[in-house]
Amino acid sequence: MDTATHERWLADTRRFWDADTEFVARYRRICSSAAFDAAQDEAELLRLWNEETEKALALILEGIPLQAAWNCLEIGCGIGRLIKALAPRCRSVTGVDLSERMAAWSREYLADAPNAQVLVNDGRSLAAFADASVDFVYSHLAFQHITLFEVVDDYLAEIRRVLRPGGWCRIQNWRDAPKPVSESFKDMIRPLLGRGRYRSSRCWTWADGKEVKFGGVVFHPRDWRRLLRRHGFSVSALTVGAGHDFWMWTTFRRPE
Ligand SMILES: C[S@@+](CC[C@H](N)C(=O)[O-])C[C@H]1O[C@@H](n2cnc3c(N)ncnc32)[C@H](O)[C@@H]1O
């Protein structure tokens, strides 16, 4: 991807994630579901937030032999809710996020976690991290929103670089799913109406001048495995449907 395209993609993507208020960031962007929309007061929202965070951390750590001496890295960390939950269990947790607003809110949210921090990145690289300096990389609710294949590809190369030999990675993204009949029908009639092809309600690919939407590129599990192998990883687990039927969780390692 050339620099100008990357800059336009980054600006569009930041516009989507830079929420106006911390309330919107927390309860409409990071944790968005019908339950959060229906919550009546702050206490109920907080209860749901903590419950979802615990569930997410359990999925992130499934099969990971986490050690107290590990340095961990989260890609797309938002205001740091998972970092805060993980920090007491390891040496350090650093998050990267392309949104300056999310990073700003994380400073207060993580004020009582001295081994935790959030850095603003360019949405595709881990430039702040030295080669082989990280024991565990994880990402939840972020890869599913990445709207360019090239960005996913760049991140995988970066994860390979920053992980120490034998280091672990666990990522959640969206699997390619068969389209419901209603969407196939829309696909047929949209070109007749002079509109672009619909693709899938869960997948938007970024293009100049097109608004960034919620879902990013999706992968068939077979293609995802191939891509990970091409980046030199060994895949130790791939689960489809943990959490939601369209989620894919993958555990992979940089070989020793
Ligand atoms: C739904 S939130 C999830 C935040 C966090 N992982 C959690 O579960 O609390 C997605 C976050 O990923 C960030 N993000 C999206 N695409 C990104 C990218 N390419 N690089 C870095 N951050 C990204 C957004 O700014 C947002 O803060």
The ligand as an SDF file (V2000), in Angstrom:
LIG
                    3D

 27 29  0  0  0  0  0  0  0  0999 V2000
  -14.4150   -2.5490   19.4790 C   0  0  0  0  0  0  0  0  0  0  0  0
  -13.0190   -1.7030   20.0850 S   0  0  0  0  0  0  0  0  0  0  0  0
  -12.2930   -2.9710   21.1100 C   0  0  0  0  0  0  0  0  0  0  0  0
  -11.2880   -2.4360   22.0970 C   0  0  0  0  0  0  0  0  0  0  0  0
  -10.6370   -3.4920   22.9910 C   0  0  0  0  0  0  0  0  0  0  0  0
   -9.9870   -4.5150   22.2160 N   0  0  0  0  0  0  0  0  0  0  0  0
  -11.6680   -4.1050   23.9220 C   0  0  0  0  0  0  0  0  0  0  0  0
  -12.1310   -5.2130   23.6490 O   0  0  0  0  0  0  0  0  0  0  0  0
  -11.9960   -3.4490   24.9010 O   0  0  0  0  0  0  0  0  0  0  0  0
  -11.9130   -1.6900   18.6880 C   0  0  0  0  0  0  0  0  0  0  0  0
  -10.6860   -0.8120   18.8910 C   0  0  0  0  0  0  0  0  0  0  0  0
   -9.7300   -1.1390   17.8750 O   0  0  0  0  0  0  0  0  0  0  0  0
   -9.1680    0.0510   17.3800 C   0  0  0  0  0  0  0  0  0  0  0  0
   -8.6960   -0.2440   16.0280 N   0  0  0  0  0  0  0  0  0  0  0  0
   -9.4550   -0.5340   14.9360 C   0  0  0  0  0  0  0  0  0  0  0  0
   -8.6670   -0.8080   13.8770 N   0  0  0  0  0  0  0  0  0  0  0  0
   -7.3830   -0.6860   14.3240 C   0  0  0  0  0  0  0  0  0  0  0  0
   -6.1190   -0.8300   13.7060 C   0  0  0  0  0  0  0  0  0  0  0  0
   -5.9980   -1.1490   12.4100 N   0  0  0  0  0  0  0  0  0  0  0  0
   -5.0120   -0.6300   14.4540 N   0  0  0  0  0  0  0  0  0  0  0  0
   -5.1070   -0.2590   15.7700 C   0  0  0  0  0  0  0  0  0  0  0  0
   -6.2790   -0.0940   16.3930 N   0  0  0  0  0  0  0  0  0  0  0  0
   -7.4070   -0.3210   15.6860 C   0  0  0  0  0  0  0  0  0  0  0  0
  -10.2710    1.0920   17.4760 C   0  0  0  0  0  0  0  0  0  0  0  0
   -9.7650    2.4050   17.5140 O   0  0  0  0  0  0  0  0  0  0  0  0
  -10.9650    0.6730   18.7780 C   0  0  0  0  0  0  0  0  0  0  0  0
  -10.4280    1.3420   19.8770 O   0  0  0  0  0  0  0  0  0  0  0  0
  1  2  1  0
  2  3  1  0
  2 10  1  0
  3  4  1  0
  4  5  1  0
  5  6  1  0
  5  7  1  0
  7  8  2  0
  7  9  1  0
 10 11  1  0
 11 12  1  0
 11 26  1  0
 12 13  1  0
 13 14  1  0
 13 24  1  0
 14 15  1  0
 14 23  1  0
 15 16  2  0
 16 17  1  0
 17 18  1  0
 17 23  2  0
 18 19  1  0
 18 20  2  0
 20 21  1  0
 21 22  2  0
 22 23  1  0
 24 25  1  0
 24 26  1  0
 26 27  1  0
M  CHG  2   2   1   9  -1
M  END
$$$$
